[in-house]
Amino acid sequence: MKNLLYFLIFPGFLFTAICGLVASWVDRKLTARLQWRVGPPWYQPFIDILKLLGKETIVPKGASKLTFLSAPLVSLASVTLVSTIVWMVDLNPSKSFVGDIIVVIYLLTIPSIGLMIGGFASRNPLASLGASREMKLILSYELPFLLAIIVPIIKTSGAIRIGELLTYQLGNGLIVKNLSGMIAFFVVIFVLQAKLSLAPFDIPEAETELMSGPIVEYSGAPLAIIKLTKAMMLFTLPIFLIVMFLGGISTDGINIVWGISKYIGLLALVSIIKNTNPRLRVDQALKFFWGPLTVLAIIAVVLACMGL
Amino acid sequence: MSHRTIIPIGPYHPLQEEPEFYQLLVEGEKVIDIDVRIGYNHRGIEKLSESKSFDKAAYLVERICGICSTSHPLAFVQAVENISNIEVPERALYIRTIIAELERIHSHLLWVGLAGHFLGYNTIFMWAWKYRESILDVFETISGNRNHYGMMKVGGVRRDMYEKDFPWITRELDKVVDKVIMLKGAVLDDPVIHARTKGVGVLTKDDIINYCALGPTARASGVDIDVRRDDPYAVYNKLDWKVIVRQEGDVFAKTVVRVLETLESLKIVKQCLENMPKGEIDSKPKDIPPGEGIGRAEAPRGEVIHYVRSDGSNSAVRHKIRAPTFMNFPTFKKSIVGQTVTDATIILAAIDPCYCCTERLTVIDAKSNKEVMGSRELIKLSQEKTALLKKEMGIE
């Protein structure tokens, strides 16, 4: 019962949803200011979701109804779970269980996979093309991502528990202060951009090419869930990286301000990269991730093994 | 055997601001073939023009297109002036040049913004359109309108420019020059833009000549054509400017040509403001004698041709318009086939297609060479369709 409460209210669904929507507002406002627009009021993401929830849901003819409608829910559930795990451990490192890093890494791919399944299920050629691009993108960014995530694990001499990582960073300084950690963090920022499917890696959704790709056929509540999942990802993923590389967010006293500013800084960085880059082609993204970024990640791993 | 699908771009698609239908036959991401369907925007302007007097027709052809809205009336009044060899006062010619060049600046800035949007670079989109805004302010000062300036008239221009506005206009243009130079740096030095546009959708010089492509599309492939220089009208031959030509023929070259042309146009406008003579702006011609005339003008997208035949009455008996996009359309066959869907969109945008300029339709049976559908049939078809829709919706 208590666990269900954790999952649904705090630090699970409700908390993540609210923070995610506020984060998406920060992103939208920042984007607007960069583009000389005024930008929306802070409650805009909330009323967007509410409005979508009230709209009619249309399932395209010939689409597999169950798969089409359940795919967004799978994504939502997995991102909620990631957030719950990361926050529970962040608040109380002793709650960490063996292998929770691996679980989180797995769960972080599920939203993309859910999007892919939904796209293929809708039987729209644009959605299929978008879904196949999503697949290529996952294949390209997972390799440098995993390599970069190994660096903190090596640093803490093989701890695959988020809690141990946090206590290590409390004692020995942030992972990112090391040379290897710095390189790994640099790699991870690009992966972050791709995982959130923001420019220059918004390839699957490419508005002007595929009319938002996999989600082209979604409407009403399922679309609201997809948008909500995206907003929650925008909150959860940077938090996970902060826990891995920047020592997490501590909640005692004044430290919380420092913790929040870490997140806001990362969010601003994401938003600025998004607004100063055009979209890449999917083959260029693949080359970028498997080429320079993988090499960098390998260098980081080697440096970490050497103790740098 | 590989799987082939049709990816529809249009008739309504975020890529386009106007209705147009491209069918891309794709294998995976690769485009195998393209089919272009036009005709969603047909308004029967040529036919309509034949029932209007020459003065009203100038107003009408301005409505062909909202972006290159001065090149059509300019070409049209030149065609009418060509029939009867009307002398146009020099001040009017200067004003025509200013309007035509300001239009090129705003059109090219608009394109740079849209191209950024198509590449997913919305910041460029917003910035370019913001810079374009001051050009529209200048238009408002000169003509009273931000678009559809209504300046062209057979024998001259409709409104004079005031000398007291010149310093302000010059200041505004100077600001735009700085901004365009900044934009040039941001767009032409961006490594990701290089990756996306260099070597993409290449048209060789031969392709351009074979397909009779025009304007910046041709100039980016090393074909040195520009009506402003080759068949000077207005006062272009009295000013100091150069035709921008690039050899590469890819999307990047087209961007470079457009950005540099914007700077040239700003130069032209400034020279016009400095050298404008005083005097009449209208030669007030009375009658248009029977005969035919041709007017050519370099629109932002290429050469516009208007052909007008008069029988001595106050309206044309035949008015034929050829817009530049009509000539640039077929090059897609060369530039898109073999590219990926991602690149296809920016290649489609690279010719800066203007569909409402292009849409003039006659269906001809290729075997018997007989006209199947002329304007009368099309109007009938449209009326029938409207009636059907009304019936379906329960109106009337």
Interface residues (C-beta under 8 A of the other chain):
Chain A: T31 L34 Q35 W36 R37 P125 L126 S128 L129 S132 R133 A199 P200 D202 I203 A206 E207 T208 E209 L210 M211 N275 T276 N277 P278 R279 L280 R281 V282 D283 Q284
Chain B: T5 I6 I7 P8 H13 P14 L15 V26 G28 E29 G116 H117 F118 L119 G120 Y121 N122 T123 I124 F125 M126 W127 K130 D190 V192 I193 A195 R196 T340 V341 T342 D343 A344 T345
